[in-house]
Amino acid sequence: MIKRLSDILLSAVVLVMASPALALAMLLIWRHDGHSPLHWGVRVGREGREFRMVKLRSMRIDAERLGGASTARSDTRITPLGRTLRRWKLDELPQFWNVLVGEMSVVGPRPNVRCGGVADYTGEEMRLLSVRPGITDLSSIVFSDEADILDGAADPDALYQAVIRPWKSRLGLLYVERRGLFADTAIIALTAVAIVARPLALEGVDLILTAWGANDQLRRICRRRAPLPHGEPPGRTA
């Protein structure tokens, strides 16, 4: 109940305060190609229920037809304005509407698509659907450079499955087990810090993982001082 109340209050405040910036961004997106400035993507939420997650559109109108779900930094589907929106996470601001109506939370495992996402979850990963998905979580900080990780890959979706999904899912499951108001507050603060000082934010993530009793391998990976190793999703053995 406290988490839901804090979600409502924070999302309402953010939407009101960000409304001028959102209006300007929407106008600029519309002027670029004359299409809707919002993108409503179908995602799988709590208990497997689908909902439409809203973002400021940062890609071409036909992006889904032209490529896969994963997006590399040099992906030609991203518009020039979209690159700026993504750099400062402004494209995520409309998701506070999803929080306000109860489809998402401010903090929680990031929502996934059905085909190529939840449909491929292991039994262990299905526990990620026991809570509302979030705008941000630990993986949003650790893998905030996801587009750079995938850049140059012949198959960005395959590389995502190999080097990001295994650790992202483990972080999400740790959150499901250890979540609380204090952790949510820390994650929100670290998300803001990561935009301007990512190394400092990663140190904060390591403190949270230490408090949660994460194993040494996951902590080492989340420090991001070495290339990401390939892995298997939780619940699947190599």
Summary of the structure (lengths in Angstrom):
residues: 238
radius of gyration: 17.2
end to end distance: 40.0
largest distance: 50.3
contacts: 711
relative contact order: 0.13
helix: 57%
strand: 10%
